[in-house]
Amino acid sequence: MKISLPNAEATRCLGMALGRSLPPGSVILLEGDLGAGKTSLVQGIGAGLGIKDSIDSPTFTLINEYLDGRVPLYHLDLYRLEIREVETLNLEAYWEGIEMPLGIVAIEWAERLKYKPDHYLQVCLTYQDRGRQIEIVGTGELADFKLEI
């Protein structure tokens, strides 16, 4: 599914629709250039989950956990890491519900993941002349995911 979005607010609104419709255990792998809207999308997901806290990119903390929504949101940012460093983080604990409740896992710079979950939404954000384009492709149990906007 490809969606054209004119601005950051439209990107945030799309994220809200995702937050309202994704089930616990969903993983969103976000790819796109700096400033393409990855964090804006995750902010919308948080709003759609009912999270009241400010959602900022975890570029330096690596992982931000928001536990007060419909389901938890785990926001990861792999920008500063090399692939071999990512491998040591045991990120599967987030999408398998090991040691924490199942939630929505949103991973910025997901192309740095050497291993991926069995089921995820691949979300690629790109710049266009008039805004952004987002392409969403589901795999595994999310292969037939239909977003209701």
C-alpha positions as CSV (number, residue, x, y, z in Angstrom):
1,M,0.0,0.0,0.0
2,K,1.4,3.4,-1.0
3,I,0.1,6.6,0.5
4,S,1.0,10.2,-0.4
5,L,1.1,12.6,2.5
6,P,1.4,16.4,2.1
7,N,3.0,17.3,5.5
8,A,4.1,16.1,8.9
9,E,0.6,16.5,10.4
10,A,-0.7,14.1,7.7
11,T,2.1,11.7,8.6
12,R,1.1,11.9,12.3
13,C,-2.6,11.3,11.4
14,L,-1.6,8.1,9.5
15,G,0.3,7.0,12.6
16,M,-2.8,7.6,14.7
17,A,-4.7,5.3,12.5
18,L,-2.0,2.7,12.9
19,G,-2.0,3.1,16.7
20,R,-5.8,2.6,16.8
21,S,-5.8,-0.5,14.6
22,L,-2.6,-2.6,15.3
23,P,-2.9,-5.5,17.7
24,P,-0.4,-6.1,20.5
25,G,2.7,-7.8,19.3
26,S,2.9,-5.8,16.1
27,V,6.3,-4.7,14.9
28,I,6.8,-1.7,12.6
29,L,10.2,-1.5,10.8
30,L,10.7,2.1,9.7
31,E,13.2,3.1,7.0
32,G,13.8,6.5,5.4
33,D,16.3,9.4,5.2
34,L,16.8,11.8,8.1
35,G,13.8,14.0,8.4
36,A,11.6,11.7,6.3
37,G,9.0,11.5,9.1
38,K,9.8,8.3,11.0
39,T,9.4,10.0,14.4
40,S,6.3,11.9,13.3
41,L,4.7,8.6,12.4
42,V,5.6,7.1,15.8
43,Q,4.2,10.2,17.6
44,G,1.0,9.5,15.8
45,I,1.0,5.8,16.7
46,G,1.5,6.9,20.3
47,A,-1.5,9.3,20.1
48,G,-3.6,6.5,18.5
49,L,-2.7,4.3,21.5
50,G,-3.8,7.0,23.9
51,I,-0.3,7.8,25.2
52,K,-0.2,11.2,26.8
53,D,3.6,11.5,27.2
54,S,5.7,13.4,24.7
55,I,7.2,11.0,22.2
56,D,10.7,11.9,21.1
57,S,13.3,10.1,19.0
58,P,15.4,7.8,21.2
59,T,18.5,8.5,19.2
60,F,20.7,8.7,22.3
61,T,18.8,6.5,24.7
62,L,18.1,3.8,22.0
63,I,14.8,2.7,23.5
64,N,11.9,4.6,25.0
65,E,9.1,2.7,26.6
66,Y,5.6,4.1,26.9
67,L,3.4,2.0,29.1
68,D,0.2,4.1,29.7
69,G,-1.7,3.6,26.4
70,R,-4.1,0.9,25.1
71,V,-1.0,-1.3,24.8
72,P,2.6,-0.4,25.5
73,L,4.7,1.3,22.8
74,Y,8.4,0.5,22.5
75,H,10.2,3.0,20.4
76,L,13.7,2.1,19.2
77,D,16.2,4.0,17.2
78,L,19.2,2.2,15.7
79,Y,20.7,5.2,13.9
80,R,23.9,5.4,16.0
81,L,24.6,1.6,16.0
82,E,26.5,-0.7,13.8
83,I,24.8,-4.0,12.8
84,R,27.1,-6.0,15.1
85,E,26.0,-3.8,18.1
86,V,22.3,-4.2,17.3
87,E,22.8,-8.0,17.4
88,T,23.8,-7.8,21.1
89,L,20.6,-5.9,22.2
90,N,18.3,-9.0,22.3
91,L,15.5,-6.9,20.7
92,E,13.4,-10.0,20.2
93,A,12.4,-9.7,23.9
94,Y,10.2,-6.7,22.8
95,W,8.3,-8.5,20.0
96,E,8.1,-11.9,21.7
97,G,6.8,-10.4,25.0
98,I,9.7,-11.8,27.0
99,E,10.2,-10.0,30.3
100,M,7.6,-7.3,29.3
101,P,4.0,-7.1,28.1
102,L,3.4,-7.4,24.4
103,G,2.9,-4.0,22.8
104,I,3.6,-2.2,19.6
105,V,7.3,-2.1,18.6
106,A,8.4,0.8,16.3
107,I,12.0,0.6,15.1
108,E,13.6,3.5,13.4
109,W,16.6,2.7,11.0
110,A,15.4,-0.9,10.9
111,E,17.7,-1.6,8.0
112,R,20.4,-2.1,10.7
113,L,18.6,-5.2,12.0
114,K,20.3,-8.4,10.9
115,Y,17.5,-10.5,12.2
116,K,13.8,-9.6,12.0
117,P,10.6,-10.9,13.6
118,D,8.4,-13.4,11.8
119,H,5.6,-10.8,11.4
120,Y,6.0,-7.1,10.8
121,L,5.0,-4.0,8.8
122,Q,7.8,-2.6,6.7
123,V,7.3,1.1,6.4
124,C,9.4,3.1,4.0
125,L,9.2,6.9,4.0
126,T,10.5,8.9,1.1
127,Y,10.4,12.6,0.1
128,Q,8.3,13.6,-2.9
129,D,7.9,17.0,-4.6
130,R,4.8,17.7,-2.6
131,G,5.4,16.0,0.7
132,R,6.1,12.4,1.5
133,Q,5.2,9.0,0.3
134,I,4.8,6.0,2.6
135,E,4.9,2.5,1.5
136,I,3.6,-0.2,3.9
137,V,4.1,-3.9,3.3
138,G,3.1,-6.5,5.8
139,T,4.8,-9.9,6.3
140,G,3.7,-13.0,8.1
141,E,0.5,-12.5,10.1
142,L,0.5,-8.8,9.1
143,A,0.6,-9.6,5.4
144,D,-3.1,-9.0,5.0
145,F,-3.1,-5.9,7.3
146,K,-5.6,-3.3,6.1
147,L,-5.3,0.2,7.4
148,E,-8.6,2.0,8.0
149,I,-8.0,5.7,7.7
